[in-house]
Structures are given as structure tokens and as C-alpha cells.
């Protein structure tokens, strides 16, 4: 089960959380030099939320970060799954994923969001989204801008 971490819990666990988040950064955030400082600020100011699941040894085994975005053109709010990290061979089975989805879905609805969106290259997550009736047909494209590119 995913539980929302409070800001003081984020601070107390930041050494591990920062590692987990950095390992699972979306492709558009990998080049920012001060990214982890910015992410911590976002987590402490409620611009971003950190969710965790805890195993039977009472240690964190999954870390999910989310943020809410609003499309300026349509005005639609969406919950963005910013990162997902599992420790080792993650223990998230189908039931665990469904519980996590329900937690995030309930939170998104309470925040007035229209849908949950995410970026992933993980085939198992893509298949799960399809089983949930979600759309995984879009392809994320990214072209880095460097000096000298015309």
C-alpha cells in the first residue's frame, strides 16, 4: 500500500529518497545540475508528493513521486507520476499495483485531476496501464538542444 510522506518524513529519509528519485528521473530532468535540490524544495512545498510502500521489515521498498500539472490551453489538471523506484526485485505484484493505483486515483480525483499521466519505458507498466483501460499509444520524443544545432 502506498502512503503519502509528510515533509518532515521526506527530510528524515532524504538520503535514501534522493537516491531512489534520481535513479528513476524522467528523461526530461536528467541534465539539470541542481535537480535534486529543486525536487526537495518541491516536495517540501507540496508542489510534489512522495509516496512509499513499506515491506514487512518496516523499510521502504517502493518510492513514487507525483505532481499536479494544469494544461494552460485546455485548463485540465492531471496527476503526473514523476518517478517510480523499486528496491531490488520489487515486491509490487498485481494486487499491490492495483492498491497503489487506487490510492493515486483517489488522491488525483480529490485534487480535481482529469487523469493520471506518466512516462515509462518499462514494458510491464505499459501492459498494466493497458489492462487498466489506459492509453499507452503515445511515444515520448526528446531532442536535446545543444550549441551549434540549427
Backbone as CSV, one residue per row, in Angstrom:
resi,resn,N_x,N_y,N_z,CA_x,CA_y,CA_z,C_x,C_y,C_z
1,UNK,0.840,-1.174,0.000,0.000,0.000,0.000,0.890,1.243,0.000
2,UNK,0.549,2.191,-0.859,1.275,3.457,-0.894,0.747,4.387,0.187
3,UNK,1.662,5.051,0.867,1.291,6.074,1.839,2.049,7.355,1.503
4,UNK,1.377,8.465,1.727,1.962,9.769,1.448,2.912,10.161,2.568
5,UNK,4.112,10.574,2.191,5.083,11.020,3.194,4.855,12.489,3.508
6,UNK,4.977,12.827,4.765,4.905,14.220,5.196,6.269,14.872,4.978
7,UNK,6.308,16.206,4.882,7.597,16.877,4.633,8.699,16.493,5.622
8,UNK,8.384,16.371,6.922,9.431,16.004,7.879,9.920,14.575,7.649
9,UNK,9.045,13.692,7.167,9.460,12.328,6.836,10.355,12.320,5.598
10,UNK,10.059,13.200,4.649,10.919,13.332,3.466,12.312,13.752,3.899
11,UNK,12.389,14.763,4.758,13.694,15.241,5.234,14.431,14.134,5.976
12,UNK,13.738,13.435,6.866,14.372,12.370,7.657,14.896,11.225,6.796
13,UNK,14.283,11.006,5.633,14.659,9.893,4.754,15.294,10.359,3.452
14,UNK,15.746,11.639,3.407,16.185,12.223,2.150,17.374,11.498,1.519
15,UNK,18.283,10.977,2.305,19.441,10.288,1.725,18.976,9.142,0.819
16,UNK,18.080,8.314,1.312,17.570,7.213,0.502,16.627,7.709,-0.588
17,UNK,15.697,8.590,-0.239,14.715,9.075,-1.211,15.381,9.771,-2.392
18,UNK,16.401,10.578,-2.121,17.074,11.283,-3.223,17.736,10.288,-4.169
19,UNK,18.301,9.219,-3.617,18.880,8.170,-4.458,17.790,7.531,-5.319
20,UNK,16.680,7.141,-4.683,15.593,6.468,-5.390,15.016,7.356,-6.490
21,UNK,14.795,8.608,-6.193,14.221,9.530,-7.173,15.200,9.759,-8.315
22,UNK,16.463,9.973,-7.992,17.459,10.220,-9.037,17.594,9.018,-9.978
23,UNK,17.486,7.822,-9.436,17.577,6.613,-10.266,16.408,6.491,-11.240
24,UNK,15.295,7.151,-10.915,14.079,6.987,-11.720,13.609,8.287,-12.374
25,UNK,14.516,9.241,-12.508,14.130,10.532,-13.096,13.551,10.366,-14.492
26,UNK,12.553,11.179,-14.817,12.052,11.153,-16.192,13.110,11.710,-17.137
27,UNK,13.021,11.375,-18.407,14.075,11.746,-19.353,14.279,13.246,-19.534
28,UNK,13.297,14.046,-19.202,13.446,15.487,-19.393,14.124,16.183,-18.215
29,UNK,14.442,15.444,-17.154,15.036,16.053,-15.965,16.473,15.621,-15.719
30,UNK,17.056,14.836,-16.604,18.349,14.222,-16.301,19.550,15.154,-16.434
31,UNK,19.399,16.306,-17.059,20.562,17.165,-17.270,20.636,18.358,-16.318
32,UNK,19.619,18.581,-15.537,19.607,19.735,-14.634,20.587,19.505,-13.491
33,UNK,21.549,20.397,-13.343,22.587,20.229,-12.336,22.078,20.264,-10.909
34,UNK,21.109,21.113,-10.604,20.597,21.246,-9.242,19.247,20.572,-9.081
35,UNK,19.012,19.531,-9.873,17.701,18.886,-9.920,17.253,18.346,-8.569
36,UNK,18.132,17.736,-7.808,17.698,17.133,-6.554,17.354,18.200,-5.516
37,UNK,18.064,19.312,-5.535,17.718,20.428,-4.656,16.346,20.984,-5.025
38,UNK,16.097,21.101,-6.319,14.794,21.590,-6.786,13.677,20.610,-6.424
39,UNK,13.945,19.321,-6.550,12.948,18.313,-6.214,12.654,18.334,-4.719
40,UNK,13.690,18.448,-3.888,13.464,18.533,-2.440,12.614,19.754,-2.106
41,UNK,12.916,20.878,-2.714,12.110,22.086,-2.487,10.660,21.850,-2.882
42,UNK,10.446,21.186,-4.024,9.083,20.891,-4.485,8.369,19.958,-3.504
43,UNK,9.075,18.965,-2.979,8.474,18.040,-2.019,8.117,18.731,-0.711
44,UNK,8.949,19.661,-0.279,8.701,20.340,0.992,7.632,21.415,0.868
45,UNK,7.361,21.868,-0.350,6.367,22.928,-0.557,5.057,22.390,-1.140
46,UNK,4.902,21.079,-1.175,3.700,20.410,-1.693,3.466,20.608,-3.184
47,UNK,4.483,21.039,-3.923,4.372,21.048,-5.387,4.536,19.636,-5.921
48,UNK,5.143,18.796,-5.112,5.381,17.399,-5.455,5.073,16.576,-4.207
49,UNK,4.614,15.339,-4.417,4.308,14.457,-3.291,5.131,13.185,-3.426
50,UNK,5.650,12.711,-2.312,6.388,11.451,-2.272,5.509,10.407,-1.587
51,UNK,5.363,9.276,-2.261,4.586,8.146,-1.765,5.545,6.968,-1.601
52,UNK,5.341,6.168,-0.564,6.189,4.994,-0.362,5.336,3.793,0.038
53,UNK,5.886,2.621,-0.229,5.341,1.408,0.372,6.456,0.840,1.240
54,UNK,6.054,0.163,2.301,6.995,-0.359,3.291,6.816,-1.865,3.367
55,UNK,7.948,-2.585,3.446,7.877,-4.053,3.488,7.711,-4.559,4.915
56,UNK,7.708,-5.870,5.076,7.484,-6.476,6.389,8.610,-6.196,7.388
57,UNK,9.790,-5.787,6.874,10.893,-5.397,7.766,10.823,-3.915,8.122
58,UNK,9.714,-3.269,7.733,9.466,-1.857,8.013,10.484,-0.936,7.338
59,UNK,10.942,-1.333,6.153,11.815,-0.465,5.363,11.119,-0.150,4.037
60,UNK,11.457,0.993,3.481,10.853,1.440,2.230,11.293,0.520,1.102
61,UNK,10.318,0.037,0.319,10.685,-0.806,-0.818,10.227,-0.238,-2.161
62,UNK,9.380,0.780,-2.147,8.968,1.442,-3.381,8.791,2.926,-3.105
63,UNK,9.214,3.743,-4.066,9.100,5.197,-3.953,8.452,5.713,-5.230
64,UNK,7.403,6.495,-5.081,6.710,7.116,-6.204,6.617,8.602,-5.911
65,UNK,6.933,9.424,-6.903,6.726,10.863,-6.737,5.705,11.320,-7.767
66,UNK,4.881,12.282,-7.357,3.846,12.808,-8.233,3.809,14.328,-8.142
67,UNK,3.251,14.925,-9.162,2.962,16.356,-9.139,1.689,16.577,-9.932
68,UNK,1.054,17.694,-9.695,-0.150,18.029,-10.439,0.205,19.128,-11.419
69,UNK,-0.182,18.918,-12.674,0.050,19.929,-13.698,-1.291,20.352,-14.275
70,UNK,-1.317,21.577,-14.744,-2.505,22.078,-15.416,-2.110,22.531,-16.802
71,UNK,-2.785,21.998,-17.798,-2.525,22.385,-19.180,-3.061,23.802,-19.389
72,UNK,-2.170,24.714,-19.758,-2.560,26.110,-19.924,-3.604,26.310,-21.017
73,UNK,-3.577,25.483,-22.034,-4.506,25.657,-23.161,-5.900,25.141,-22.849
74,UNK,-5.996,23.969,-22.259,-7.313,23.372,-22.007,-7.821,23.615,-20.587
75,UNK,-6.904,23.922,-19.677,-7.284,24.096,-18.276,-7.435,22.795,-17.514
76,UNK,-7.111,21.660,-18.142,-7.259,20.354,-17.492,-6.094,20.091,-16.540
77,UNK,-6.443,19.589,-15.358,-5.433,19.189,-14.379,-5.203,17.693,-14.475
78,UNK,-3.934,17.294,-14.368,-3.566,15.877,-14.403,-2.570,15.585,-13.289
79,UNK,-2.641,14.397,-12.748,-1.635,13.935,-11.807,-0.526,13.279,-12.617
80,UNK,0.673,13.804,-12.511,1.822,13.252,-13.228,2.606,12.354,-12.282
81,UNK,2.789,11.095,-12.685,3.704,10.226,-11.946,5.093,10.590,-12.446
82,UNK,5.846,11.247,-11.594,7.146,11.785,-11.971,8.222,10.709,-11.944
83,UNK,8.186,9.867,-10.923,9.173,8.784,-10.837,8.605,7.609,-10.064
84,UNK,9.092,6.410,-10.415,8.743,5.173,-9.710,10.035,4.399,-9.522
85,UNK,10.315,4.007,-8.278,11.537,3.277,-7.971,11.201,2.114,-7.054
86,UNK,11.692,0.929,-7.396,11.531,-0.245,-6.548,12.888,-0.724,-6.089
87,UNK,12.971,-1.132,-4.843,14.218,-1.626,-4.280,14.421,-3.068,-4.707
88,UNK,15.573,-3.357,-5.319,15.896,-4.728,-5.724,14.846,-5.299,-6.638
89,UNK,14.528,-6.554,-6.449,13.430,-7.181,-7.185,12.158,-6.735,-6.492
90,UNK,11.539,-5.724,-7.055,10.391,-5.103,-6.396,9.308,-6.124,-6.073
91,UNK,8.682,-5.920,-4.944,7.654,-6.840,-4.472,6.257,-6.411,-4.914
92,UNK,6.163,-5.401,-5.756,4.854,-4.924,-6.191,4.241,-5.940,-7.156
93,UNK,3.296,-6.719,-6.663,2.579,-7.658,-7.519,1.335,-6.966,-8.077
94,UNK,0.535,-7.702,-8.831,-0.656,-7.093,-9.446,-1.556,-6.460,-8.396
95,UNK,-1.778,-7.142,-7.288,-2.631,-6.601,-6.218,-2.031,-5.313,-5.659
96,UNK,-0.729,-5.301,-5.430,-0.066,-4.105,-4.910,-0.186,-2.939,-5.882
97,UNK,-0.013,-3.229,-7.191,-0.145,-2.170,-8.199,-1.563,-1.621,-8.208
98,UNK,-2.559,-2.497,-8.060,-3.950,-2.046,-8.057,-4.242,-1.185,-6.825
99,UNK,-3.682,-1.565,-5.692,-3.842,-0.754,-4.479,-3.165,0.599,-4.654
100,UNK,-1.973,0.599,-5.250,-1.257,1.848,-5.491,-2.041,2.731,-6.453
101,UNK,-2.573,2.121,-7.516,-3.378,2.868,-8.477,-4.596,3.490,-7.795
102,UNK,-5.274,2.725,-6.937,-6.446,3.249,-6.244,-6.065,4.426,-5.357
103,UNK,-4.962,4.321,-4.637,-4.504,5.413,-3.776,-4.244,6.664,-4.596
104,UNK,-3.492,6.505,-5.700,-3.169,7.665,-6.534,-4.411,8.203,-7.233
105,UNK,-5.292,7.314,-7.659,-6.527,7.725,-8.317,-7.418,8.524,-7.364
106,UNK,-7.586,8.029,-6.154,-8.398,8.745,-5.162,-7.807,10.123,-4.873
107,UNK,-6.478,10.185,-4.733,-5.810,11.465,-4.487,-6.020,12.414,-5.671
108,UNK,-5.836,11.908,-6.893,-5.986,12.737,-8.085,-7.412,13.283,-8.196
109,UNK,-8.395,12.443,-7.955,-9.790,12.891,-8.007,-10.048,13.977,-6.971
110,UNK,-9.520,13.791,-5.763,-9.712,14.784,-4.702,-9.057,16.124,-5.047
111,UNK,-8.034,16.081,-5.905,-7.344,17.303,-6.317,-7.957,17.912,-7.585
112,UNK,-9.006,17.307,-8.099,-9.673,17.827,-9.290,-8.988,17.463,-10.595
113,UNK,-8.212,16.398,-10.584,-7.491,15.983,-11.789,-8.397,15.191,-12.722
114,UNK,-8.097,15.281,-14.006,-8.850,14.584,-15.038,-8.303,13.186,-15.291
115,UNK,-6.988,13.020,-15.194,-6.371,11.719,-15.446,-5.010,11.642,-14.759
116,UNK,-4.455,10.431,-14.754,-3.095,10.189,-14.286,-2.244,9.974,-15.532
117,UNK,-1.106,10.655,-15.603,-0.200,10.501,-16.744,1.200,10.177,-16.227
118,UNK,1.984,9.528,-17.095,3.342,9.143,-16.694,4.186,8.903,-17.934
119,UNK,5.489,8.798,-17.722,6.455,8.434,-18.752,7.095,7.132,-18.302
120,UNK,7.208,6.171,-19.207,7.894,4.929,-18.843,8.407,4.218,-20.084
121,UNK,9.450,3.451,-19.880,9.951,2.544,-20.906,9.794,1.101,-20.423
122,UNK,9.223,0.931,-19.230,9.051,-0.387,-18.629,7.846,-1.097,-19.241
123,UNK,8.085,-2.183,-19.946,7.018,-2.899,-20.634,5.955,-3.404,-19.672
124,UNK,6.362,-3.830,-18.470,5.378,-4.352,-17.517,4.399,-3.266,-17.083
125,UNK,4.873,-2.047,-16.947,3.990,-0.936,-16.570,3.079,-0.576,-17.738
126,UNK,3.614,-0.599,-18.951,2.803,-0.324,-20.140,1.665,-1.342,-20.246
127,UNK,1.968,-2.616,-20.019,0.941,-3.657,-20.078,-0.096,-3.472,-18.977
128,UNK,0.353,-3.095,-17.781,-0.579,-2.851,-16.676,-1.520,-1.704,-17.022
129,UNK,-0.993,-0.635,-17.577,-1.817,0.515,-17.962,-2.867,0.087,-18.984
130,UNK,-2.474,-0.720,-19.924,-3.433,-1.209,-20.921,-4.528,-2.042,-20.263
131,UNK,-4.151,-2.904,-19.295,-5.150,-3.720,-18.598,-6.115,-2.851,-17.801
132,UNK,-5.641,-1.685,-17.341,-6.486,-0.756,-16.594,-7.368,0.078,-17.513
133,UNK,-7.236,-0.132,-18.822,-8.023,0.640,-19.776,-7.376,1.955,-20.167
134,UNK,-6.104,2.103,-19.825,-5.386,3.328,-20.156,-4.821,3.309,-21.563
135,UNK,-4.357,4.451,-22.004,-3.811,4.612,-23.346,-2.287,4.674,-23.255
136,UNK,-1.630,3.746,-23.924,-0.163,3.727,-23.964,0.328,3.828,-25.401
137,UNK,-0.455,4.493,-26.244,-0.118,4.542,-27.670,0.813,5.696,-28.038
138,UNK,0.954,6.678,-27.175,1.813,7.815,-27.485,3.276,7.450,-27.282
139,UNK,4.135,8.094,-28.028,5.570,7.894,-27.891,6.188,9.187,-27.392
140,UNK,6.929,9.095,-26.319,7.640,10.265,-25.809,8.810,10.536,-26.737
141,UNK,8.934,11.749,-27.221,10.077,12.105,-28.048,10.862,13.208,-27.357
142,UNK,12.153,13.178,-27.557,13.023,14.130,-26.885,14.239,14.399,-27.759
143,UNK,14.500,15.655,-28.008,15.663,16.042,-28.766,16.449,17.053,-27.930
144,UNK,17.631,16.695,-27.462,18.400,17.645,-26.661,18.866,18.827,-27.518
145,UNK,18.796,19.998,-26.941,19.263,21.192,-27.635,20.679,21.509,-27.166
146,UNK,21.576,21.583,-28.098,22.972,21.883,-27.782,23.430,23.026,-28.659
147,UNK,24.530,23.641,-28.287,25.093,24.717,-29.100,25.453,24.176,-30.474
148,UNK,25.179,24.953,-31.489,25.536,24.557,-32.825,24.461,23.817,-33.572
149,UNK,23.328,23.476,-32.900,22.239,22.795,-33.592,21.392,23.836,-34.295
150,UNK,21.062,23.559,-35.552,20.256,24.518,-36.326,18.847,24.074,-36.443
